[in-house]
Amino acid sequence: MRFVAYAIAVVALFALVAVGGAALYLAASRGAVSPAVLVEPGLAAEKGAGAWLYAVRTGRGYVLVDAGMDPKGKPIDAALKALGASRDQVTDLFLTHGHIDHTAGAAAVPRARVHAGAGDVGMAGAPDELGLESLLAPLLPREPLRVDDAIDAEKRLDLGGGDEVLALPVPGHSRGSMAYLLHGVLYLGDAVSYEAGRLVAIPRLFSVDPPRSARSVAALAVRLARVPVSRICTGHGGCTPPGSASELLQAFAASVR
């Protein structure tokens, strides 16, 4: 009887996730968008359906980190507007991972070169190990995701105009979760969240391998110990204050150890 009750509880939980996800998707695609937050000169943040995306001015245009849940791209437009830019000026889109709340808006910037972790490329039209994507897929129609640059190891990406992105794999939340460092800002997606002044793990239900995700971020703290990082921007907790990144990363790493 306990097993039956547990199974029913699990099914009910996944059903709630599916319904909630569908509601968020509809809200993102039909609802109004608030003005973006100007985090610092040249960096704008926009929150749509619970997930943050970021627009960054570079020497030769603009880049996005994640694309939000709205397939029409309204949050993208809001973030770019805060920088005085438009979609056709976006040269690159950097996806931190393949979940729909971070990728659905990718089709709104078809001219952009899309970068993503190689482990998540298959999530474009197929479910991941969590089963969440398979539950949501029938409710949330979307275009297959085009990935131009599948990243499977640390690499530096030249954006031109003197700018480059350091791409760093942080697997665990998803198989191909990525972190990106640009202009001293570290974009961590859902590898962690920023809450109450500290970095915390995403709820276990939403990660493929939570312990591995924590270890990846802890290793990142070591990798970036001597690299200038001013702030961290996350997928669901927004950005940390400037100058706090190193302390926050080290504190998270200590909690993992």
C-alpha positions as CSV (number, residue, x, y, z in Angstrom):
1,M,0.0,0.0,0.0
2,R,2.9,2.4,0.8
3,F,4.3,1.8,-2.7
4,V,0.9,2.5,-4.3
5,A,0.6,5.7,-2.3
6,Y,4.1,6.8,-3.2
7,A,3.5,6.1,-6.9
8,I,0.3,8.1,-6.8
9,A,2.1,11.0,-5.1
10,V,4.9,10.9,-7.8
11,V,2.4,10.9,-10.6
12,A,0.4,13.7,-9.1
13,L,3.6,15.7,-8.6
14,F,4.6,15.3,-12.2
15,A,1.1,16.2,-13.4
16,L,1.3,19.4,-11.3
17,V,4.6,20.2,-12.9
18,A,3.2,19.6,-16.4
19,V,0.1,21.8,-15.8
20,G,2.2,24.5,-14.1
21,G,4.7,24.4,-17.0
22,A,1.9,24.8,-19.5
23,A,0.4,27.7,-17.6
24,L,3.8,29.4,-17.5
25,Y,4.2,28.9,-21.2
26,L,0.9,30.4,-22.0
27,A,1.6,33.3,-19.7
28,A,4.9,33.9,-21.3
29,S,3.5,33.9,-24.9
30,R,0.3,35.9,-24.2
31,G,1.1,38.1,-21.2
32,A,2.6,41.6,-21.0
33,V,6.3,42.0,-20.4
34,S,7.7,44.3,-17.8
35,P,10.6,46.7,-18.6
36,A,14.0,45.1,-18.3
37,V,16.4,45.7,-15.5
38,L,19.6,47.5,-16.4
39,V,22.1,45.5,-14.3
40,E,25.0,47.6,-15.3
41,P,26.0,49.6,-18.4
42,G,25.8,47.3,-21.4
43,L,23.9,44.5,-19.5
44,A,20.1,44.2,-19.3
45,A,18.1,41.4,-17.6
46,E,14.5,40.4,-18.3
47,K,12.4,37.9,-16.3
48,G,9.7,36.0,-18.2
49,A,7.7,33.1,-16.8
50,G,10.1,32.8,-13.9
51,A,13.4,32.6,-15.9
52,W,15.9,35.4,-16.4
53,L,17.5,36.1,-19.8
54,Y,20.3,38.6,-20.4
55,A,21.3,40.9,-23.2
56,V,24.9,42.2,-23.4
57,R,26.4,44.9,-25.6
58,T,29.7,43.8,-27.3
59,G,32.2,45.5,-29.5
60,R,30.4,44.3,-32.7
61,G,26.7,44.0,-31.6
62,Y,24.7,42.3,-28.9
63,V,24.6,38.8,-27.5
64,L,22.0,37.0,-25.5
65,V,22.4,34.5,-22.6
66,D,19.4,32.3,-22.7
67,A,16.2,33.0,-24.7
68,G,13.3,32.7,-22.2
69,M,10.1,30.7,-22.5
70,D,8.2,33.0,-24.9
71,P,8.5,31.6,-28.5
72,K,7.5,35.1,-29.8
73,G,10.5,36.6,-28.0
74,K,8.8,39.5,-26.2
75,P,11.2,39.2,-23.2
76,I,14.1,39.3,-25.6
77,D,12.8,42.5,-27.2
78,A,12.4,44.0,-23.7
79,A,16.0,43.3,-22.7
80,L,17.4,44.6,-26.0
81,K,15.2,47.7,-25.8
82,A,16.9,48.6,-22.5
83,L,20.2,48.7,-24.4
84,G,18.7,50.6,-27.4
85,A,19.0,47.5,-29.6
86,S,16.8,45.2,-31.7
87,R,16.8,41.5,-32.6
88,D,18.6,41.9,-35.9
89,Q,21.7,43.2,-34.0
90,V,22.0,40.0,-32.0
91,T,25.1,38.1,-33.2
92,D,25.2,35.2,-30.7
93,L,22.9,33.3,-28.4
94,F,24.5,31.4,-25.5
95,L,22.3,28.8,-23.9
96,T,23.1,27.7,-20.4
97,H,21.1,24.5,-20.8
98,G,18.4,22.9,-22.9
99,H,15.2,23.3,-20.8
100,I,12.3,25.0,-22.5
101,D,12.1,28.0,-20.1
102,H,15.6,29.0,-21.4
103,T,15.3,28.0,-25.1
104,A,11.8,28.6,-26.4
105,G,12.6,32.1,-27.5
106,A,15.6,31.1,-29.6
107,A,13.6,31.1,-32.8
108,A,13.0,34.8,-32.3
109,V,16.7,35.5,-33.2
110,P,17.2,33.3,-36.3
111,R,20.3,35.3,-37.4
112,A,22.2,34.7,-34.2
113,R,24.8,31.9,-33.9
114,V,23.6,29.5,-31.2
115,H,26.0,28.0,-28.7
116,A,25.0,25.3,-26.2
117,G,26.5,22.3,-24.4
118,A,26.9,19.3,-26.6
119,G,25.2,17.1,-24.0
120,D,22.0,19.1,-24.4
121,V,21.8,19.3,-28.2
122,G,19.5,16.2,-28.2
123,M,17.0,18.0,-25.9
124,A,15.9,20.2,-28.8
125,G,13.1,17.8,-29.7
126,A,13.5,14.9,-27.3
127,P,12.9,14.4,-23.6
128,D,15.8,14.4,-21.1
129,E,16.3,11.8,-18.3
130,L,14.0,13.7,-15.9
131,G,10.8,13.0,-17.8
132,L,9.7,16.6,-17.4
133,E,10.3,17.5,-21.0
134,S,8.3,14.5,-22.1
135,L,5.4,15.5,-19.9
136,L,5.5,19.1,-21.2
137,A,6.1,18.3,-24.8
138,P,2.5,17.6,-25.9
139,L,1.3,20.7,-24.1
140,L,4.1,23.1,-25.2
141,P,4.6,22.9,-29.0
142,R,7.9,24.5,-30.1
143,E,10.3,24.6,-33.0
144,P,13.3,22.3,-33.0
145,L,16.3,24.1,-31.6
146,R,19.1,24.9,-34.0
147,V,22.6,24.7,-32.4
148,D,25.5,26.0,-34.4
149,D,28.2,25.4,-31.8
150,A,28.0,22.3,-29.6
151,I,30.5,22.8,-26.8
152,D,32.0,19.7,-25.1
153,A,35.0,21.3,-23.3
154,E,36.2,24.6,-22.0
155,K,36.8,27.0,-24.9
156,R,37.3,30.7,-25.7
157,L,35.0,32.2,-28.3
158,D,36.0,35.4,-30.1
159,L,33.2,37.8,-30.5
160,G,35.3,40.4,-32.4
161,G,35.8,43.9,-31.4
162,G,38.1,42.8,-28.5
163,D,35.5,40.7,-26.8
164,E,35.6,37.0,-26.0
165,V,33.4,34.5,-24.1
166,L,34.9,31.9,-21.9
167,A,32.6,28.8,-22.1
168,L,32.8,26.4,-19.2
169,P,30.9,23.1,-18.9
170,V,29.1,22.6,-15.6
171,P,27.2,19.4,-16.1
172,G,24.7,18.1,-13.6
173,H,21.6,20.3,-13.8
174,S,21.4,18.9,-17.4
175,R,24.0,16.8,-19.2
176,G,25.2,19.8,-21.1
177,S,24.8,22.7,-18.7
178,M,27.2,25.5,-19.4
179,A,28.6,28.6,-17.7
180,Y,29.7,31.6,-19.7
181,L,32.1,34.4,-18.6
182,L,31.8,37.8,-20.5
183,H,32.9,41.2,-19.3
184,G,33.6,39.9,-15.8
185,V,30.1,38.5,-15.4
186,L,29.6,34.8,-14.9
187,Y,26.3,33.4,-16.3
188,L,25.5,30.1,-14.5
189,G,22.0,29.4,-15.7
190,D,20.4,26.8,-13.4
191,A,23.6,25.3,-12.1
192,V,22.8,27.4,-9.0
193,S,20.2,30.0,-7.9
194,Y,20.9,33.2,-6.0
195,E,18.7,33.5,-2.9
196,A,18.9,35.5,0.3
197,G,22.4,36.7,-0.5
198,R,23.9,33.3,-1.2
199,L,24.2,30.7,-4.0
200,V,22.0,27.7,-3.5
201,A,21.3,24.5,-5.5
202,I,18.3,24.2,-7.7
203,P,15.6,21.8,-6.2
204,R,16.7,18.3,-6.9
205,L,13.6,17.4,-8.9
206,F,14.7,19.7,-11.7
207,S,18.3,18.4,-12.1
208,V,19.5,15.3,-13.8
209,D,22.3,14.7,-11.3
210,P,22.2,17.2,-8.4
211,P,25.4,16.0,-6.7
212,R,27.3,16.3,-9.9
213,S,25.9,19.8,-10.5
214,A,27.1,20.9,-7.1
215,R,30.6,19.4,-7.7
216,S,30.7,21.2,-11.1
217,V,30.1,24.6,-9.5
218,A,32.6,23.8,-6.7
219,A,35.2,23.0,-9.4
220,L,34.3,26.2,-11.2
221,A,35.2,28.1,-8.0
222,V,38.7,26.6,-8.1
223,R,39.0,27.2,-11.9
224,L,38.1,30.9,-11.6
225,A,40.0,31.6,-8.3
226,R,42.5,33.8,-10.2
227,V,40.2,35.1,-12.9
228,P,38.5,38.5,-12.5
229,V,34.8,37.8,-11.9
230,S,32.7,40.7,-10.6
231,R,29.2,39.3,-10.4
232,I,27.2,36.1,-11.1
233,C,23.9,36.1,-13.0
234,T,21.6,33.1,-12.6
235,G,18.6,31.7,-14.4
236,H,16.1,32.0,-11.5
237,G,17.7,34.2,-8.9
238,G,18.9,37.1,-10.9
239,C,22.3,38.7,-10.5
240,T,24.5,39.1,-7.4
241,P,25.9,42.5,-6.4
242,P,29.2,43.6,-8.1
243,G,32.3,42.4,-6.4
244,S,30.6,39.5,-4.6
245,A,31.3,36.6,-7.1
246,S,34.4,35.2,-5.6
247,E,33.2,35.1,-2.1
248,L,29.9,33.5,-3.1
249,L,31.5,30.9,-5.2
250,Q,34.0,30.0,-2.5
251,A,31.2,29.7,0.1
252,F,29.2,27.4,-2.2
253,A,32.2,25.3,-2.8
254,A,32.8,25.0,0.9
255,S,29.3,23.8,1.5
256,V,29.8,21.1,-1.1
257,R,33.0,19.9,0.5
